Amino acid sequence: MTSKERLLIALKGGKPDHVPVSPDISVMVPDRLDGRPFYEIHLDGREHYGWTSATHGEVYVDAVKYFGMDGFYMYGGLKEIRSPDAPQFSSEVIDVPEGKLVRRICQTPKGPLTEEELYFADEAPWRQQKPVKDLETDFERLQLWMGLGDWKYEKQYFDKDVIGDLGVYLGMIPVFQDWWFNYRDGGFENVFLDLLTETSYMEKVHDFWMQWALANVRAMTEAKPDIIMLGGSSASLSVSSPDIFRKYELPFIQKAAALCKAANIPCHLHICGRSWPLVEIVAEESDVTSMEPMEEPPSGNVDLAMVKKRFGKKLCIKGNINTTSFMMTATPAEVEEKCKRLIDEVGYDGGFILSTGDQCGRDTPDANLFKMVEVAKTYGKYS
């Protein structure tokens, strides 16, 4: 059985040959293993329409092969078909002591959008300046860059062969708080000030985003990725609230999951950090079919055994070994014990992917990741 087949069976609630194992190593572990400065991997100058870069997608797949794990490839995207005269960002790369500083500018009919991103040799990139600085002025410019409707995309992904049968190819779309955090200067402080003090205007922003996001989901259902992931890191209750989730996220999640269901494509939701009340909302009020990483304490508040008991017939569970402390400091024997406990408590009848919490740190010991894979393939066999 291939990794793709194994994961798809589990994502649909079934029992493959053994418990799939896909620790979240998304950026830093693969880049460390590659050995090049991280900025060389991420600033490769190649055509790319998804997250990070084309080279990083290949580096991730190399790490999947190295560990022998089942891959979650989330780096691709559909190319948008834009008018030749549509505003575009141009960039300038500057050498700085920390690595590379990228300054980007987009000239719109209503003025420029600017952003700066710092790329390091041994850390993930950091956007130190984002385009929307003045809420109303820059949002109008952002709309002109993104387009005001009638979004069109190519009909297929051009990089699905990068992961092939080594895992599943994800189409990915951010939920609203993730999307706004990506563009709003000032970080979470300004994101939540906007949501709480600029309610009327943010409803206008949300309506625009909803139209764009659903157009993107419809295009993805036609292009047929293996699964569609709704990216919701910034909706985490570590920073946000259930009320904000219900107002700004749930309506989209319900509509996107319904589109996925109609297309027979699993709908996967990522919300890291504290998320237990959101697990309940999503399981009871949407057609989402799988969720991750359902983090355990101290970074989260989810008991996977309880999720399995209450929602195991509805949700495929992917998670949830702590990355901020446990995976960094535990011995392989301790990792083995925790993996076996999760398999016993959550994986006994399928619908489970053994994984970690949100992204393993750069210096996570390889031995701990190898141990996760070993336990899934041996102790996690289904008879």
N, C-alpha and C positions, 0 to 999 in steps of 0.2 A: 504494500500500500504506500502511495506517495504521501509526502507531507501535505500537499494540497488536498488530496482525498481525505486524509485523516482529519484535518482541520474542518473541512466542510461538513463531514459527518457529525463531528462534535458541535459545530455551530448550529446545526439543525436539531440538536438534542439527542443524537444517536451515540452508539458505542462503536468506535473504530477498533483497530487492532490493539492499540494501547492508548493511554491518556496522552493527548498531544501536549507538547511542552514548548512554550514560546515566551521565555523571559523577555521583558521589555528592555532591550539593549539599544534602543533606537538610534542614538547619535554617538555618545561619547565612547562606549566600549568599542564599537567597530572602528572609529577613527583612531583610537589608541593602538589597536591591533595593526592597523595599516602602516603606521610608522611615519607617515608624512606629516608636516605641519597641518593642523586642522584647516587653516585658511587655504591651503592648496587644494584640499578636497572640496571645500565649499565654494571657492571662487574659481571654478574650472573653465568658465567661458563657454560651456556647451549649452546647446538648446535644451531647455527643461521647462516644464509647466506645472510642476508640483512642489512639494516641500523639499527643503535643503537643496540638493544638486543632483545631477545625473551621476556624477562620480560617487557621491555619498551613497546613492542607491546601490551601486555596484559593490562598494565597500561593505555595506550592510549584508549583502548576499554572501560575500566572502566570509563574514563572521558567522552567518547561518551554517555554512559548510564547515567551518572550523569547529564549531560546537556540536554539530550534528543535530541541531534543533529544527523545529518547524517554524518557517518564516512568516512574519506579518509585514508585508511590503507596503509601506504607506507613503512612498516617495514620488509616485507618478501623478499625473493629472491630465485632464483634457485640454487641448489647445483651444483657446477662444478665437473665434473668427471675428476680427476687428476691422473696422474701416481703416483704409490706409492713412487717413488724416486724423484718426483718433489720437488724443494725447498719449504720450509714452514717457516713461521714466528713462533718463540717461544717467550714467554713473561715472564716478571718478574714484579710482583706487589710490590711496595715499599710504606710504610706508610710515608707520608710527612705532614707538618702542614696544608697544604691546603686540604688534602684528600688522594688520592692515585695517585702515579706516576707509569705509565705502560711503561716499556722499552721493545721494541720488536727488534728482530734481525732475519735476514734471511741469511743463508750462501748459496751463489750461487757459481758456478764454477769460476766466475770472481771476487769473493770477497763479503763482507757482505753489506746488506742493514740494516740500523738502523732507528728507530723512537722512539719518546717519546710522550706520551699523558697524560695530567693531568686531573684527575677526581675529581670534587668538591662535597661537601655535598649539595650545594644548587644552583649550576650553571651548565650550560651545559659543557661537556668536551671541552678541548682545546688541540690541537696537537701542541706542542711547538718545535718539531723537526720532519721533514718529510724525507722520504727515499732518494729523489733525491737531493743531495747536490752539487756534481759535475755533470754538465749537461750530458756529454757524458759517463763518466765512470759509473755513477749510473743508467742512463737510460738503458745501456746494461744489468746491473744487474736486473733492474726492468723487462725487457723483459724475462729474464731467469726465474724469479719468476712467471710472468703471463703466460708464454708459448709463443711459436713462431708460433702459428697457430693451426688449427684443434681443436678448443675449443669445448668441449662437455659438456652438462648439463643434469641433470635429467629431466624427461618428465613432472613432475608436482610439484606444490608448496605443501609443507607439512603443511603449517600453515593457509590455506585459511579459515578454520573453526573458527579461532580466531575472525575474524570480522563477518563472516556469513552474515546474512541479515541486520546487523546494518549499513552497508555501502558498499563501493566498495573496492575491493582488487586491489592494484596497482602493476604492474611490473614496475620497475624503472631503468633507465639507465642515467648516467651523460652525458651531452654534453661535448665537448672537453675541454673548459676552466675550467669547474667544475672538470673534471677528472685530468687535469694537476695541478690545485690548490691543489687537494687532496694529490698529491705526491710530489710536488715541494717545497723544503725547501726555506724559505725566503719570503713566502706570495706573494701577488699580485705584489710587486715590481719585484721579479725575474720572475714571470709568464710573465709579459708584457715586461721585458727586453729580455727574450728569444724570444718572438714572434716578437719583433721589431729589434733585433740585431743578432739573430741566425736563420735567415729566412730559410736557406737551411736545417739546421739540424732539425728545428721544423717541416718542411714539412715531414721529415722522421718519426718523432715522431707522427705526425698527421696521416700519412698513417697507421702506426701500430695500433694506437688507433681506427681508422675507421674500420679496419678489425675486431678487437676485439668487438667493440660496435655493429656492424651489426650482427655478429655471436650471440651476446647476444639477440638482438632484435628478430632474427629469432627463437631462442630457446623459447623466451617468447611468441611469437605468437602461437607456438605449445602447450605451457603449458596453454594458455587461461586465463590470468588474466582478470578481468573485464575491466580494461583500462591499457594502457601503458603510463607512464609519462617520459618525457625527462626532466631531472633536469638541469636547466640552470642558477642558481643563479649567478655564476661568469661571465656569459655573459651579465649581467646587464649593461646598459649604465651609471650607477652610477660609474662604474670602467672601463668599456671597451668601444668599439666604434662600429658603424655600419660597418665600413670596416673590422674590425677583425671578426665580426659576419658573414658577407657575405663569407669571405674566409674560416673560420675554422668551422662554425656551420651550415650554411644553407645547404650545400651539404648533410650532415648527416641527418639533420631534414627532408629534402625532401625524402631521401631514407627510413628513419625509418617510416615516416608517410605513405609512399606508401605501405610498408610492413604491417602496421597496417590496412590500408584500404582494402588490399587484404584479410586479415584475419577477416575483419568485427569487429575490435576492436578499440574503440575510442583512438585517439592519443592526449595526453594532454601535454602541454608545460608549465613549470614553469620558469618564469624569473621575479625576484623581482626588486625593485628599479625603476629607470627610464627606461622605456621600450617602449614608444609610437612608435618611428620609427620601432622597432622590431615587434610590433603588426602588423603594416602595411605590413612589408616584409613577415611575416609568413602567414598572411591571404591571401595575394595576390599571393604568390609563393610556397605554400606547401599545403599538404592535412591534416595538423594539424586540429583537430576538436574542441579543447577547449584549453583555455589558462588561466593562473592565474599568480600572483594575480592582475596584471594590476593596480599597486598601485597609489593612489591619492597623491597629495602634502601633506606634504613636502618631504616625502621619495620617492615619485614617480612623474610621470608627465602625468598620463593617466586620461582622462575624459571618464567614462564608457558610458555615454549617446552618445558620439560621436562614440565610438566603436560599440555600438548597432546600430546606424544609418547607419554606413558604412559597418559593417561586421557581423551584427546580424544573417544574413541568413547563414553565413559560420562558425562562431565560437560560441560555447557555452562560455559564459562569467562567470568566477568565481572571485569574489572580492567584494569590494576593500577597506574596511574601514581601515583607518590608525591605525597601532598598536603601533608605537613608541611614540605617544602622545595621540591621541584621545581615543583609547580604554582604556588607562591607567588612564585617568583623567576625562573623560566625565561622566555625570550622566546617569542613565538608561533612563531618559526622552530624553536626547540628543541622545543616541544610538537609541532609538525608532524612533525619527524624521528622523535620517539619513537612517535607514533601510527602512522606508516607502518611502523616496524619491528615493532610489535605486530601490525598487520594482516598483514604478511608472515609472521611467525613463528607466529601463533596463529589468525588469521581466515581463512586461505586456503580452507578447505572448510566454513565455517559453524560453528555452535555456539560463537560468540564474541560478546560484548558489550563494546565498547570503553568503558572506564570508568576511574575513579581508585581509589586506595586509600580508606581510611575518611575520610569527610566532608571536603570541601574547606573550608579556613578561610574565615572571613568576608571577608577582604580578598584572596582569590584574584582576580587580574585577570580581568575579563570577557573580555578579548581571548584569554586562554588557553583559556577554556571555549568560546568561539566557534570557535577554531581546531580543537579536538577535533571539534566537530560538522561543520565544513567538511571535514576530512580523511575522516571516516567516510562522508560523503555523496558524495564525489568519488573519492578514492583507494580507498575501501572498497567500491566498486560490484562486484557479482557479475555476470559476463557471462552 
